[in-house]
Amino acid sequence: MSRQEFKDLVFYEIYPTSFYDSNNDGIGDLKGIELKLDYVKELGCNAIWLNPFFKSPFFDGGYDVEDFFDVDPRFGNIEDFKSLIKTAHEKGIKIILDLVAGHASIKNKEFQKSTEPKRNEYSDLFVWNDSVWEWNPNFRLMAGIYQRSGAFLVNFFAHQPAFNYGFNIIDRPWQMSYEDPRTYQAREYMLKVMRHWLGLGADGFRVDMADSLVKNDNEKDATIKVWKCMFSIIRKEYPNAYFVSEWSNPSRALEAGFDADFVLDHWDNFYHHMVRSNENTRGKSLLNGSDDFEYVIKDMKYRFEEANKHDAYIALISGNHDTPRIADSLDLNRLKMFYLYQLSMPGTPFIYYGDELMMKTMPLDSKDGGYQRTGVRIPMVWNNQDKYHGFSNTKGETYLPFYDVNKVSVEDAIKDEESLYNFIKRLIALRKENSGLRTSNLAIKEDKKVIEITRGDNLKVVLNLSNNDYKVEGNILIASQDVKDNLLPSFSGAIIKQ
């Protein structure tokens, strides 16, 4: 498969801790994911984004990597990973991994080596200043807790030391330019990580905090150059590897060389305004009755136009491991309308595990550094016949609990023809049957709270966000609500063949 063909993929995101427990210890694992690949395939997804399973102290859900080259024992071992890849590929399923490119864990052995007072081969792999006494209110947090005469730069949490890709603007003597050969060590290290997992059969990476590499780089010019450099090397070795950026800025991410850029749940993009705005952010979302059409359509057009300009893709999400569940704010009809939109747009759609079951966010105390995100990462509900819902047969408690309101199970959803699961399944099948729903060509217009999006040569996606029925012309291939006499009900959507 060439990278261009990734437009034909529909991704399913899996948080390994919570998908399926194969060894009855209450924690999901790689073997469990392998055992449930048929479920992913039956839904219609032909690709998986696998959240971190690397060895980690789990101060940040695995995004604090202790060993970039090994599997954490809670999930299995390298042989389990190889088996998962082999079985997935046999079933026609691609797998991309999380690449944590900007930082490591303070328990990472290379970082620990860099903390030593005497200089060694890893002294410049992470960002260190030259004095624990230096302080500046404009700095990001720097921590001086080791015997080395200096403090290390934190990339996000205090336990995540930043790799040294250099600085764009130098304002302290100890800072290295991103063009300084000493900073190339970080690039080589990350390329080594890529080669390791691609060599074991992974199909690519979703890159965590992709814009966080070079420091003092407000416009990200230097970070873009660093990514271009790394891509120029790795693509010669693995030309079909697929890279998706957690950047949510397509003009920068796609210029850097990524194949796709996520539209994340940020208040300043159309996805948030369209689906997730609430009383805690910016009022109602478009799907819940706001009038924010101008902003939504302007930003939507910008992102898809940037993707076309770079011959790349936009990655629309249902949700992910960092965001509240989409079912927290949308009822069944509006969820169906969202998925009708998501699965008919250009690019590579991503569905977060359990979103197809209308799982909701559980209010939980923090675990594994999840904080308010912990309740988004709870176990998959496979059935409602036993205490642990088919997720595990542990004799103790599961690592993360179940939420009583999440009563829709895989077993029940499959049997219910009107379930969200079956609606998504039909949408994915329709997307695969109609190349017009995968093409990059689209035209968007809005009139009287009705959005019409032309797809390909003869398809149209209609979202009726008004309070009235809307007359549509053509053959309705699928609709989020029942349609009579071609009258699309209020707050419903349809895909129409003209």
C-alpha positions in Angstrom: 0.0 0.0 0.0 1.4 3.4 -1.0 1.0 6.3 1.4 -1.6 7.9 -0.9 -3.8 4.9 -0.4 -4.1 5.6 3.3 -7.1 7.9 2.4 -9.0 4.6 2.1 -8.4 3.7 5.8 -10.7 4.2 8.8 -8.7 4.2 12.0 -9.8 2.8 15.4 -7.9 4.1 18.4 -7.1 1.7 21.2 -5.9 2.5 24.7 -4.2 -0.8 25.5 -5.0 -0.7 29.3 -8.7 -0.8 28.7 -9.5 -2.8 25.5 -9.4 -6.5 26.4 -7.6 -8.5 29.1 -6.3 -11.8 27.9 -4.5 -13.0 31.0 -7.0 -12.1 33.7 -4.9 -9.5 35.6 -7.5 -6.8 35.1 -5.4 -4.9 32.6 -5.8 -4.9 28.9 -2.8 -6.2 26.8 -1.4 -6.7 23.4 -2.7 -10.3 23.2 -6.1 -9.1 24.1 -6.1 -6.6 21.2 -5.0 -9.4 18.9 -8.0 -11.6 20.1 -10.4 -8.7 19.3 -9.1 -7.8 15.8 -12.1 -9.4 14.2 -14.4 -7.0 16.1 -12.4 -4.0 14.6 -12.6 -5.5 11.2 -16.3 -6.3 11.4 -17.0 -2.7 12.4 -15.3 -1.8 9.1 -12.1 -0.2 10.5 -9.0 -1.3 8.6 -6.4 0.5 10.7 -5.6 0.9 14.3 -3.8 3.7 16.2 -2.3 2.0 19.3 -1.6 4.3 22.3 1.7 3.8 24.1 2.6 0.3 25.3 6.3 1.0 25.8 8.0 0.4 29.1 7.0 3.3 31.4 6.5 4.4 35.0 3.0 5.6 33.8 3.1 9.0 35.4 1.4 10.2 32.2 -0.5 7.2 30.8 2.6 5.8 29.0 3.6 9.1 27.4 6.5 9.2 29.7 8.7 6.5 28.1 11.3 4.7 30.1 12.4 2.4 27.2 11.5 3.4 23.7 12.5 0.0 22.3 10.6 -2.5 24.6 7.0 -3.4 25.6 5.9 -2.7 29.2 5.4 -6.0 31.0 1.8 -5.0 31.9 1.0 -5.4 28.2 3.1 -8.3 27.3 6.4 -8.5 25.4 8.0 -8.0 22.0 6.8 -11.4 20.8 3.3 -10.4 21.6 3.7 -7.2 19.5 5.1 -9.2 16.6 2.1 -11.6 16.8 -0.3 -8.7 16.9 1.2 -7.1 13.8 1.3 -10.4 11.9 -2.4 -11.2 12.7 -3.5 -7.7 12.0 -1.8 -7.7 8.6 -3.3 -11.1 7.7 -6.7 -9.5 8.4 -5.9 -6.4 6.3 -5.5 -4.1 9.3 -2.7 -1.6 9.4 -1.3 -0.5 12.8 0.3 2.8 13.6 2.0 3.5 17.0 2.4 6.6 19.2 5.8 8.2 18.7 6.6 10.4 21.7 9.2 12.5 19.9 9.6 15.5 22.3 10.5 14.0 25.6 11.3 10.9 27.6 10.7 9.8 31.3 13.1 10.8 34.0 13.6 7.0 34.4 14.8 6.7 30.8 18.3 5.2 31.0 19.7 7.7 28.4 18.3 10.5 30.5 19.7 9.1 33.7 23.1 8.9 32.0 22.8 12.6 31.0 22.3 13.6 34.7 25.9 12.5 35.6 28.3 15.3 36.6 31.0 13.9 34.3 30.3 14.5 30.6 29.4 11.4 28.5 27.9 10.5 25.2 24.3 11.4 26.4 25.2 14.8 28.1 23.7 16.7 25.1 20.7 14.4 24.3 18.4 16.4 26.6 18.1 20.1 27.2 20.2 21.2 30.2 21.3 24.6 31.3 24.7 25.2 33.0 23.6 26.3 36.4 20.9 25.3 38.9 20.8 28.9 40.1 19.7 30.4 36.9 16.1 31.6 37.0 14.0 33.5 34.5 10.2 34.0 34.7 9.9 33.6 30.9 11.5 30.1 30.9 9.5 26.9 30.7 9.9 24.9 33.9 13.5 23.7 34.5 14.3 21.2 37.2 17.6 20.9 39.1 17.3 17.6 41.0 20.4 15.7 40.0 24.1 16.0 40.7 24.8 17.5 37.3 25.6 21.2 37.6 22.5 22.4 35.8 18.8 21.9 35.4 16.9 20.1 32.7 14.1 21.5 30.6 10.6 20.0 31.1 8.7 19.4 27.9 5.3 19.1 29.6 5.0 17.4 33.0 7.9 17.7 35.5 8.9 14.1 34.9 9.2 14.5 31.1 12.7 15.9 30.2 12.8 17.5 26.7 15.0 16.0 24.0 17.6 18.5 22.8 16.6 19.4 19.2 18.1 22.8 19.9 16.8 26.4 19.9 15.7 28.7 17.1 16.3 31.9 19.0 19.3 31.9 21.3 18.9 34.0 24.4 21.2 32.2 26.9 24.8 31.1 26.5 24.1 27.4 27.2 21.4 27.1 24.5 22.4 25.3 21.3 21.1 26.3 17.9 19.0 23.7 16.2 21.7 23.7 13.5 24.4 22.8 16.0 25.6 19.3 15.2 25.3 18.4 18.9 21.5 18.6 18.6 21.5 16.1 15.8 21.8 13.4 18.4 18.2 13.8 19.3 17.2 13.4 15.6 19.3 10.2 15.3 17.8 8.8 18.5 14.3 9.3 17.3 15.1 7.9 13.9 16.5 4.8 15.7 13.1 4.5 17.5 11.2 4.7 14.2 13.5 2.1 12.5 13.0 -0.3 15.4 9.2 -0.4 15.3 8.9 -0.1 11.5 11.4 -2.9 11.2 9.1 -5.0 13.4 6.2 -4.3 11.1 4.5 -1.2 12.3 2.9 0.9 9.5 3.7 4.3 10.8 3.2 6.7 13.7 0.9 9.2 15.3 3.4 11.7 16.7 2.6 13.1 20.1 3.2 16.9 20.6 4.7 17.0 17.1 5.3 20.8 17.3 7.3 20.6 20.6 10.8 19.8 19.3 12.8 23.0 18.8 12.6 25.6 21.6 12.2 29.3 21.3 10.5 28.6 18.0 7.2 30.5 18.1 6.5 30.2 14.4 7.8 26.6 14.3 10.1 27.3 11.3 12.9 25.4 12.9 10.7 22.5 14.0 9.4 22.2 10.5 13.0 22.0 9.2 13.9 19.3 11.7 10.9 17.2 10.7 11.8 17.6 7.1 15.3 16.4 7.8 14.1 13.3 9.6 11.4 12.5 7.0 14.0 12.9 4.2 15.9 10.0 5.9 13.2 7.7 7.1 11.1 7.8 4.0 14.0 6.5 1.9 14.1 3.5 4.2 10.4 3.1 4.7 8.6 4.9 1.9 5.1 3.7 2.8 5.2 4.6 6.5 2.4 6.8 7.5 2.8 9.8 9.9 -0.1 11.7 11.6 0.7 14.8 13.6 -0.8 15.9 16.9 -0.3 19.5 15.8 -3.8 20.7 14.7 -2.2 23.3 12.4 -2.2 21.9 8.9 -0.3 24.7 7.3 2.7 23.9 9.5 2.3 20.2 10.1 1.8 19.3 6.4 4.6 21.6 5.4 6.8 19.7 7.8 6.0 16.5 5.8 3.3 14.8 7.8 0.8 12.7 5.8 -2.1 13.9 7.9 -2.8 16.4 10.7 -5.4 15.9 13.5 -8.3 18.3 14.0 -8.1 18.3 17.8 -10.6 19.4 20.4 -9.2 22.9 20.6 -11.5 25.8 21.1 -10.2 27.6 18.0 -11.1 25.0 15.4 -14.3 24.0 13.7 -14.5 20.5 15.3 -14.9 22.0 18.7 -17.4 24.6 17.6 -19.3 22.1 15.6 -19.4 19.2 18.1 -18.0 20.0 21.6 -18.6 23.6 22.7 -20.5 23.8 26.0 -21.2 26.0 28.9 -17.6 25.5 30.1 -16.0 26.6 26.8 -17.8 28.8 24.2 -21.5 28.0 24.6 -23.5 25.5 22.6 -22.1 23.5 19.7 -23.4 23.7 16.2 -25.0 20.2 16.5 -26.7 21.4 19.7 -28.2 24.5 18.2 -25.6 27.3 18.1 -25.5 29.8 15.1 -21.7 29.6 14.7 -21.9 28.7 11.0 -19.5 31.3 9.7 -16.6 30.3 12.0 -17.2 26.6 11.5 -17.3 26.7 7.7 -14.4 29.2 7.4 -12.1 27.0 9.5 -13.3 23.8 7.9 -12.5 25.1 4.4 -9.1 26.3 5.6 -8.1 22.9 6.9 -9.3 20.9 3.9 -7.7 23.4 1.5 -4.4 23.1 3.3 -4.6 19.4 3.0 -5.2 19.6 -0.8 -2.4 22.1 -1.2 0.1 19.7 0.4 -1.4 16.5 -1.2 -2.1 15.3 2.3 -5.0 14.6 4.7 -7.0 15.9 7.6 -7.6 13.4 10.4 -11.1 14.0 12.0 -11.6 12.3 15.4 -14.7 11.2 17.3 -12.6 11.7 20.4 -9.4 10.4 21.9 -7.7 9.5 25.2 -7.4 13.2 26.1 -10.9 14.4 25.5 -14.3 13.9 27.2 -16.4 11.3 25.4 -18.4 12.7 22.6 -21.6 11.0 24.0 -21.3 13.3 27.0 -22.7 16.1 25.0 -24.6 14.6 22.0 -27.7 12.4 22.0 -28.1 9.4 19.7 -29.6 11.4 16.7 -26.9 14.0 16.9 -24.2 11.4 17.3 -25.4 9.8 14.1 -25.4 13.1 12.4 -21.8 13.7 13.5 -20.6 10.3 12.3 -22.4 10.8 9.0 -20.3 14.0 8.6 -17.0 12.5 9.8 -17.2 9.4 7.7 -18.1 11.2 4.5 -15.3 13.8 4.6 -11.8 13.6 2.9 -8.9 12.3 4.9 -8.5 9.6 7.5 -11.2 9.4 10.2 -10.4 8.1 13.7 -12.9 6.5 16.0 -12.0 6.2 19.7 -12.6 2.7 21.2 -16.1 2.6 22.8 -17.4 5.7 21.1 -19.4 3.4 18.8 -21.1 2.2 21.9 -22.0 5.7 23.2 -19.6 5.3 26.1 -19.6 8.3 28.5 -16.8 9.8 30.6 -16.7 8.5 34.2 -15.8 11.0 37.0 -12.7 9.4 38.5 -9.7 10.3 40.6 -6.5 10.4 38.7 -4.6 7.2 37.9 -1.5 6.8 35.7 -1.3 10.6 35.5 -4.6 10.7 33.7 -6.2 13.4 35.9 -9.6 14.4 34.4 -8.8 12.2 31.4 -8.8 9.0 33.5 -12.5 8.6 33.1 -12.2 8.6 29.3 -9.9 5.6 29.4 -12.1 3.0 31.3 -12.6 -0.6 30.1 -14.5 -1.6 27.0 -18.0 -3.0 27.6 -18.1 -6.3 25.7 -21.3 -7.7 27.3 -23.7 -7.2 30.2 -23.7 -10.8 31.4 -20.9 -10.8 34.0 -19.3 -8.5 36.5 -16.5 -7.4 34.3 -18.5 -7.1 31.0 -16.5 -9.6 29.1 -13.4 -7.4 29.4 -11.7 -9.6 32.0 -12.1 -12.7 34.1 -9.9 -11.3 36.9 -10.6 -12.5 40.5 -9.8 -9.1 41.7 -10.9 -5.6 40.5 -10.0 -4.3 37.1 -7.2 -1.8 36.9 -9.7 0.9 35.9 -13.4 0.6 36.9 -16.6 0.4 34.8 -19.2 3.2 34.7 -22.7 2.1 35.4 -24.2 4.4 32.8 -22.3 2.7 30.0 -24.9 0.0 29.5 -24.6 -0.4 25.8 -22.4 -3.4 25.2 -20.8 -4.7 22.0 -23.1 -7.7 22.2 -26.2 -5.6 22.5 -25.2 -3.1 20.0 -24.6 -5.7 17.3 -28.1 -7.1 17.8 -29.8 -3.7 17.6 -30.2 -2.6 14.0 -30.8 1.0 15.1 -27.7 1.2 17.3 -25.0 3.7 16.8 -22.6 0.8 16.2 -24.7 -0.5 13.3 -25.1 3.0 11.9 -21.3 3.6 11.9 -20.8 0.2 10.3 -23.2 1.1 7.5 -21.4 4.4 7.0 -18.0 2.9 6.8 -19.3 0.3 4.2 -20.8 3.2 2.2 -17.5 5.1 2.4 -15.7 2.1 1.0 -18.2 1.5 -1.8 -18.2 5.2 -3.0 -14.9 6.6 -3.9 -16.5 10.1 -4.0 -16.6 9.9 -0.2 -12.8 9.4 -0.1 -11.7 11.9 -2.7 -10.2 15.2 -1.7 -12.6 17.2 -3.8 -15.3 19.0 -1.9 -17.4 22.2 -2.0 -19.1 23.6 1.1 -21.9 26.0 1.4 -24.5 27.0 4.1 -27.9 28.6 3.7 -30.6 29.0 6.4 -28.7 26.7 8.8 -28.4 23.9 6.2 -24.8 22.8 5.3 -24.4 21.2 1.9 -21.0 19.6 1.0 -20.5 18.3 -2.5 -18.4 15.1 -2.5 -16.9 13.8 -5.7 -18.9 14.0 -8.9 -22.4 13.1 -7.8 -22.6 12.9 -4.0 -23.8 15.5 -1.5 -23.7 15.5 2.3 -26.5 17.5 3.8 -26.6 18.6 7.4 -30.0 20.1 8.4 -29.2 22.2 11.5 -32.4 24.3 11.3 -35.6 23.8 13.2 -37.5 22.9 10.1 -37.7 20.0 7.7 -35.5 20.4 4.5 -36.4 19.2 1.1 -33.5 17.3 -0.6 -33.2 16.2 -4.2 -31.8 12.8 -5.3 -31.4 9.3 -4.0 -30.8 9.2 -0.2 -28.1 6.6 0.4 -28.2 6.9 4.2 -29.7 9.3 6.7 -29.3 9.8 10.5 -33.1 9.9 11.0 -36.1 8.5 9.1 -36.9 10.5 6.0 -40.3 10.7 4.3 -41.0 12.3 1.0 -37.3 13.5 0.8 -37.9 15.8 3.8 -34.8 15.8 6.0 -35.9 16.3 9.6 -34.5 19.0 11.8 -31.0 18.2 13.2 -30.4 15.3 10.9 -28.0 14.5 8.0 -28.0 12.5 4.8 -25.7 11.4 2.1 -27.4 11.8 -1.3 -26.6 10.5 -4.8 -27.5 13.1 -7.4 
